[in-house]
């Protein structure tokens, strides 16, 4: 944000999502995407979370990104994703938002927040921070009770968080 010295009002500048020098070699990002309308449950609906998880899994399998963690909150999502040096984070997120809007009807805010993890930052610390979000919001008392999580183990079939989603997805694939 920048301050207008005459009016003492802060003006929010749009973030640039151009590739930073260090990102040219591939990077892991902490991404937050918010629904257009905040304060209302839009993502923790059966049809919606299934569409988002399915799209995220497809993006992972197609190597659009390497999804490490995706957690849905009622009106926003957090993700830890890695992308290659040739991949545009902005384009990837825009395409993901477009696809999830088409399949689930969610209307997203125009921009998104991203933070590139640096070498001195721990991926485990960021993941723990994300997993604590439902507890901080007072939605659950224990992180294992929050079912709107898709992580690396789940994508690779390890039966991690959201076992019901994976079990049903596996059953559908057999028919």
Backbone bond lengths (Angstrom), bond angles and torsions (degrees), N, CA, C in turn:
res aa  C-N    CA-C-N  psi(-1)  N-CA   C-N-CA  omega(-1)  CA-C   N-CA-C  phi
1 X - - - 1.445 - - 1.520 109.39 -
2 X 1.290 114.16 147.30 1.465 119.75 174.97 1.523 108.32 -121.07
3 X 1.284 114.73 150.97 1.463 119.51 -179.88 1.521 109.46 -101.14
4 X 1.307 115.51 137.12 1.457 121.26 172.98 1.524 105.36 -86.42
5 X 1.349 117.31 110.20 1.477 119.30 -173.83 1.516 113.96 -59.77
6 X 1.332 118.95 -28.55 1.461 121.07 -177.84 1.529 111.79 -75.48
7 X 1.326 116.93 -44.00 1.458 118.78 -174.89 1.527 113.39 -99.66
8 X 1.322 116.26 -7.91 1.460 121.79 -178.20 1.529 111.89 57.86
9 X 1.323 115.01 33.79 1.461 122.51 178.47 1.518 107.95 -110.25
10 X 1.305 115.77 139.65 1.455 119.80 177.46 1.514 109.46 -88.00
11 X 1.316 115.22 131.83 1.452 121.71 178.48 1.525 107.58 -110.33
12 X 1.299 115.72 126.34 1.460 119.83 -177.65 1.520 109.68 -86.00
13 X 1.321 115.71 121.61 1.460 121.02 176.39 1.519 109.16 -88.84
14 X 1.332 117.33 141.22 1.463 118.88 175.95 1.527 110.00 -65.24
15 X 1.323 115.69 143.20 1.454 120.66 178.34 1.521 109.91 -74.40
16 X 1.297 115.88 143.13 1.452 119.44 172.84 1.517 107.94 -91.85
17 X 1.310 116.96 135.93 1.461 120.70 -179.64 1.521 110.25 -113.05
18 X 1.332 115.70 28.53 1.458 119.90 175.92 1.522 108.39 -68.69
19 X 1.310 115.29 152.50 1.460 120.02 -177.75 1.521 110.49 -66.49
20 X 1.320 115.23 123.11 1.451 122.74 175.08 1.527 108.21 -74.19
21 X 1.314 117.96 155.93 1.468 121.09 -177.62 1.529 112.04 -51.13
22 X 1.335 117.19 -48.08 1.466 120.11 -177.77 1.525 111.45 -66.26
23 X 1.337 117.19 -27.65 1.452 120.82 179.46 1.517 113.51 -73.29
24 X 1.304 116.63 -11.78 1.468 120.31 179.66 1.526 112.03 -66.10
25 X 1.309 116.87 -14.64 1.462 120.87 -178.01 1.524 110.94 -105.85
26 X 1.324 117.11 11.21 1.454 121.92 -175.49 1.521 108.82 95.25
27 X 1.324 116.75 146.46 1.456 119.14 -176.31 1.522 110.20 -158.86
28 X 1.324 114.79 160.97 1.461 121.98 173.39 1.520 107.21 -107.46
29 X 1.323 115.23 135.28 1.464 121.40 -177.04 1.522 111.42 -122.83
30 X 1.312 114.86 144.13 1.462 123.43 168.67 1.527 103.74 -95.97
31 X 1.330 116.75 114.07 1.468 122.05 -174.44 1.526 109.55 -115.84
32 X 1.315 116.82 137.56 1.460 122.80 172.45 1.520 107.66 -123.93
33 X 1.341 115.07 127.83 1.468 121.00 177.64 1.524 107.19 -122.39
34 X 1.308 117.10 127.10 1.463 121.80 -176.62 1.525 111.32 -107.00
35 X 1.327 114.92 146.49 1.462 120.73 172.82 1.529 108.51 -69.47
36 X 1.309 115.57 152.45 1.463 119.86 179.91 1.525 110.10 -58.82
37 X 1.327 116.56 -46.75 1.464 120.13 178.81 1.520 108.29 -96.24
38 X 1.308 117.15 115.51 1.465 122.16 -178.53 1.522 109.94 -89.64
39 X 1.335 116.15 159.44 1.457 121.49 174.74 1.511 115.07 82.87
40 X 1.335 118.05 8.83 1.461 121.80 -179.91 1.528 108.15 -132.02
41 X 1.318 117.70 139.38 1.463 120.61 179.43 1.526 110.24 -69.76
42 X 1.304 115.16 113.53 1.454 120.68 177.90 1.519 112.21 -123.03
43 X 1.325 117.82 -26.52 1.455 120.73 -173.14 1.526 113.94 -98.72
44 X 1.301 118.70 -22.63 1.460 121.35 -176.35 1.521 111.51 -93.65
45 X 1.299 115.55 33.19 1.453 124.83 175.33 1.530 106.95 -99.21
46 X 1.317 117.65 141.20 1.469 122.66 -174.84 1.530 113.62 -49.01
47 X 1.299 117.51 -54.23 1.469 121.23 -177.80 1.526 110.93 -63.00
48 X 1.298 116.45 -40.35 1.461 121.46 -175.04 1.524 111.39 -70.84
49 X 1.336 118.23 -51.27 1.461 118.29 -176.82 1.516 111.25 -65.58
50 X 1.319 117.31 -33.36 1.468 119.33 176.85 1.529 110.91 -63.64
51 X 1.320 117.32 -44.21 1.466 121.40 179.50 1.531 110.85 -63.80
52 X 1.323 116.73 -41.32 1.462 120.20 179.78 1.521 110.60 -66.03
53 X 1.341 117.58 -46.30 1.467 120.39 179.41 1.520 111.56 -63.54
54 X 1.316 116.47 -40.98 1.469 120.33 179.81 1.528 110.21 -63.84
55 X 1.316 117.09 -44.66 1.469 121.27 178.88 1.525 110.60 -63.90
56 X 1.311 117.21 -43.64 1.472 121.01 179.36 1.525 110.96 -61.93
57 X 1.325 116.45 -40.01 1.464 120.82 179.02 1.525 110.74 -67.29
58 X 1.319 117.07 -41.44 1.468 120.68 177.18 1.530 110.04 -61.85
59 X 1.331 117.16 -44.11 1.466 120.15 178.19 1.525 110.67 -58.59
60 X 1.335 115.81 -38.71 1.455 119.65 179.24 1.529 110.69 -67.13
61 X 1.328 116.89 -47.39 1.465 120.70 -178.84 1.529 112.03 -64.50
62 X 1.325 117.13 -32.97 1.471 121.18 178.06 1.528 112.14 -83.34
63 X 1.313 116.42 0.17 1.462 124.35 178.92 1.532 113.09 62.33
64 X 1.340 115.43 30.74 1.465 119.36 170.66 1.522 109.07 -70.82
65 X 1.323 115.27 -30.15 1.456 122.93 174.20 1.511 108.55 -155.48
66 X 1.311 115.67 169.22 1.457 122.32 173.45 1.522 104.49 -113.79
67 X 1.327 115.53 103.68 1.461 120.55 -175.00 1.515 110.42 -82.05
68 X 1.308 115.62 122.48 1.462 120.47 178.44 1.521 110.78 -98.64
69 X 1.339 116.83 -35.45 1.455 121.14 -178.55 1.521 109.07 -161.87
70 X 1.327 115.99 138.12 1.466 122.50 174.35 1.514 106.79 -137.47
71 X 1.324 116.62 124.41 1.458 121.68 179.32 1.518 108.28 -128.85
72 X 1.326 114.94 127.53 1.463 120.94 178.33 1.518 110.03 -96.16
73 X 1.301 115.85 134.66 1.447 123.78 168.48 1.526 105.59 -109.46
74 X 1.317 119.08 169.23 1.472 119.09 -177.04 1.528 114.84 -55.20
75 X 1.344 117.60 -35.38 1.470 118.39 -175.96 1.531 114.40 -128.65
76 X 1.320 117.11 13.19 1.463 120.77 175.73 1.516 109.85 -161.65
77 X 1.314 115.86 168.81 1.459 119.39 175.54 1.513 109.82 -132.50
78 X 1.330 114.61 154.30 1.458 122.45 174.23 1.516 107.15 -120.54
79 X 1.314 116.10 142.79 1.455 120.05 177.95 1.514 110.38 -145.14
80 X 1.318 114.66 148.80 1.457 121.89 168.44 1.517 105.22 -112.68
81 X 1.324 115.72 113.11 1.460 120.01 -178.33 1.524 109.89 -130.78
82 X 1.310 114.43 146.63 1.460 120.41 174.00 1.521 107.44 -112.34
83 X 1.307 115.42 140.88 1.463 120.33 177.53 1.521 108.57 -129.64
84 X 1.316 115.04 157.21 1.463 119.97 178.88 1.518 109.99 -76.84
85 X 1.303 115.41 168.10 1.461 120.84 -179.74 1.523 111.98 -64.25
86 X 1.331 117.10 -27.99 1.466 121.15 -178.08 1.520 112.99 -82.89
87 X 1.320 117.16 -9.28 1.454 121.93 -173.81 1.525 111.01 -94.21
88 X 1.312 115.99 136.65 1.462 121.61 175.60 1.528 108.45 -89.04
89 X 1.320 116.47 120.28 1.461 120.42 177.66 1.522 110.25 -60.24
90 X 1.302 117.18 -44.46 1.456 121.70 -178.36 1.525 111.38 -59.93
91 X 1.337 117.02 -46.28 1.469 120.44 179.15 1.524 111.47 -65.51
92 X 1.324 116.68 -40.80 1.466 121.01 -179.10 1.517 110.99 -63.17
93 X 1.323 116.97 -46.51 1.467 120.53 179.61 1.528 110.36 -66.48
94 X 1.331 117.13 -41.38 1.475 120.10 178.55 1.528 110.92 -60.53
95 X 1.322 117.33 -42.97 1.469 120.65 178.81 1.530 111.48 -66.54
96 X 1.325 116.67 -38.88 1.468 121.08 177.10 1.530 109.96 -62.99
97 X 1.311 117.33 -45.12 1.461 121.25 179.01 1.527 110.77 -62.80
98 X 1.323 116.46 -41.91 1.467 121.30 179.02 1.539 110.47 -61.71
99 X 1.325 116.86 -45.96 1.466 121.04 -179.03 1.522 111.26 -65.29
100 X 1.326 117.41 -44.96 1.460 119.24 -178.63 1.525 111.50 -68.89
101 X 1.316 117.46 -30.37 1.470 120.12 174.25 1.524 109.54 -64.79
102 X 1.322 116.03 -44.19 1.467 120.74 -179.22 1.529 111.87 -62.64
103 X 1.334 117.18 -43.60 1.462 120.90 -174.26 1.518 114.60 -88.30
104 X 1.326 117.67 -20.06 1.466 118.73 -176.38 1.521 113.82 -124.76
105 X 1.325 117.74 -16.28 1.457 120.66 -179.27 1.514 114.83 85.52
106 X 1.329 118.43 1.44 1.468 120.86 179.79 1.516 109.56 -66.67
107 X 1.310 115.40 136.48 1.455 121.03 175.35 1.528 107.51 -106.19
108 X 1.327 115.23 118.09 1.459 121.60 -175.59 1.528 111.23 -95.83
109 X 1.328 115.71 155.87 1.455 120.01 169.51 1.523 108.68 -64.00
110 X 1.301 116.32 157.24 1.456 121.04 -175.16 1.523 112.62 -61.98
111 X 1.302 118.41 -44.61 1.460 121.84 -176.45 1.520 111.54 -102.66
112 X 1.297 116.03 -173.36 1.458 122.71 175.24 1.521 107.46 -150.07
113 X 1.319 115.54 165.19 1.456 121.30 178.18 1.517 107.61 -105.71
114 X 1.319 116.21 137.54 1.458 119.17 173.35 1.518 110.62 -139.12
115 X 1.305 114.72 150.30 1.451 122.00 176.77 1.526 106.91 -137.42
116 X 1.319 116.87 119.15 1.462 120.52 178.50 1.519 108.74 -78.30
117 X 1.325 116.02 125.76 1.454 119.98 177.93 1.514 108.99 -71.55
118 X 1.306 114.66 132.20 1.454 120.59 179.93 1.519 109.39 -99.40
119 X 1.287 116.10 169.37 1.465 120.04 -174.44 1.525 112.88 -60.43
120 X 1.332 117.39 -28.31 1.457 119.14 -177.63 1.537 112.89 -87.75
121 X 1.321 116.36 -0.16 1.452 120.30 179.09 1.519 109.82 -99.71
122 X 1.287 116.18 142.64 1.448 120.64 -178.40 1.524 110.79 -93.32
123 X 1.319 114.84 127.55 1.456 120.55 175.23 1.531 109.65 -60.81
124 X 1.319 116.45 -39.25 1.469 120.83 179.89 1.532 111.19 -63.03
125 X 1.329 117.45 -37.79 1.467 120.48 178.37 1.520 110.92 -65.47
126 X 1.331 117.55 -42.45 1.466 120.83 178.96 1.526 110.42 -65.62
127 X 1.332 116.68 -41.42 1.467 120.63 178.60 1.526 110.23 -62.74
128 X 1.321 117.20 -42.69 1.474 120.91 178.81 1.529 110.11 -63.44
129 X 1.321 116.99 -41.02 1.462 121.39 178.00 1.529 109.99 -59.96
130 X 1.329 116.70 -46.42 1.463 120.98 -179.80 1.523 110.55 -62.74
131 X 1.321 117.67 -45.34 1.469 121.65 -177.56 1.531 112.40 -66.00
132 X 1.333 117.12 -23.20 1.467 121.06 178.06 1.524 112.61 -80.91
133 X 1.314 118.23 -11.78 1.452 122.76 -175.53 1.535 113.18 -55.01
134 X 1.334 120.02 -47.80 1.478 119.24 178.61 1.533 112.90 -63.38
135 X 1.320 116.88 -30.20 1.471 120.45 178.20 1.528 109.18 -71.60
136 X 1.333 116.80 -46.63 1.469 120.48 178.70 1.523 111.33 -60.02
137 X 1.338 116.59 -33.01 1.471 120.61 -179.62 1.530 111.95 -81.61
138 X 1.325 117.73 -3.68 1.459 121.51 178.99 1.524 113.69 75.95
139 X 1.340 117.50 22.28 1.465 120.81 -178.59 1.524 112.72 -87.28
140 X 1.326 116.98 -29.14 1.462 123.21 176.24 1.521 108.47 -145.98
141 X 1.328 115.20 164.87 1.464 119.05 177.53 1.521 111.69 -96.82
142 X 1.334 116.11 -24.83 1.461 120.90 -177.60 1.525 108.70 -130.91
143 X 1.315 117.39 137.15 1.470 120.49 -175.56 1.522 113.18 -60.99
144 X 1.313 118.69 -28.16 1.466 120.21 -179.99 1.526 111.74 -71.13
145 X 1.335 117.58 -14.35 1.458 120.94 178.40 1.538 112.81 -82.88
146 X 1.321 117.61 -11.08 1.461 121.26 179.72 1.519 108.30 -87.12
147 X 1.315 117.07 115.35 1.456 121.02 -172.34 1.520 114.70 -90.30
148 X 1.308 118.16 -5.12 1.462 121.21 -174.12 1.526 111.67 -95.44
149 X 1.326 115.30 55.95 1.460 122.64 -177.09 1.523 108.88 -131.67
150 X 1.303 115.43 135.09 1.459 121.78 173.75 1.520 105.85 -126.81
151 X 1.324 116.60 122.67 1.463 118.49 -179.25 1.522 110.75 -125.98
152 X 1.303 115.87 179.45 1.463 122.49 -175.41 1.525 111.59 -57.25
153 X 1.324 117.87 -43.63 1.469 120.62 179.62 1.515 111.31 -60.66
154 X 1.319 116.74 -39.57 1.463 120.42 -179.80 1.524 110.65 -65.62
155 X 1.312 117.39 -41.49 1.455 121.15 -179.28 1.520 110.92 -64.74
156 X 1.327 115.99 -38.65 1.461 120.38 -178.43 1.525 112.26 -85.35
157 X 1.333 117.14 5.64 1.459 120.77 176.16 1.514 114.62 83.95
158 X 1.324 116.71 17.49 1.458 120.24 -178.68 1.513 114.10 -80.74
159 X 1.312 117.59 -0.86 1.463 120.55 176.87 1.504 113.37 66.47
160 X 1.289 117.70 47.58 1.450 121.37 -179.02 1.519 109.74 -84.14
161 X 1.309 116.30 -128.07 1.448 121.84 -177.60 1.527 109.49 -70.37
162 X 1.297 116.40 151.33 1.460 124.96 179.96 1.526 111.69 62.74
163 X 1.315 114.58 52.74 1.465 121.99 -179.49 1.523 112.02 -59.39
164 X 1.329 117.51 -35.97 1.460 120.78 -179.12 1.525 110.65 -60.92
165 X 1.325 117.07 -43.78 1.468 121.19 178.32 1.526 110.09 -59.71
166 X 1.322 116.46 -46.85 1.463 120.30 -177.42 1.519 111.83 -67.24
167 X 1.324 116.65 -39.81 1.459 120.46 -179.92 1.525 110.18 -62.97
168 X 1.323 116.66 -44.54 1.465 120.94 179.87 1.532 110.66 -68.47
169 X 1.334 117.12 -37.29 1.450 120.39 179.17 1.525 109.52 -65.51
170 X 1.313 116.96 -41.59 1.454 121.80 178.56 1.533 110.99 -63.93
171 X 1.317 116.74 -41.65 1.463 120.92 179.48 1.529 110.65 -64.03
172 X 1.354 117.27 -39.57 1.460 120.33 178.30 1.521 110.78 -65.40
173 X 1.320 117.86 -36.52 1.463 121.99 -177.25 1.528 111.48 -68.08
174 X 1.325 117.93 -23.75 1.464 121.17 -178.67 1.518 112.43 -77.88
175 X 1.316 118.23 -17.89 1.471 121.41 -176.88 1.497 113.02 -100.07
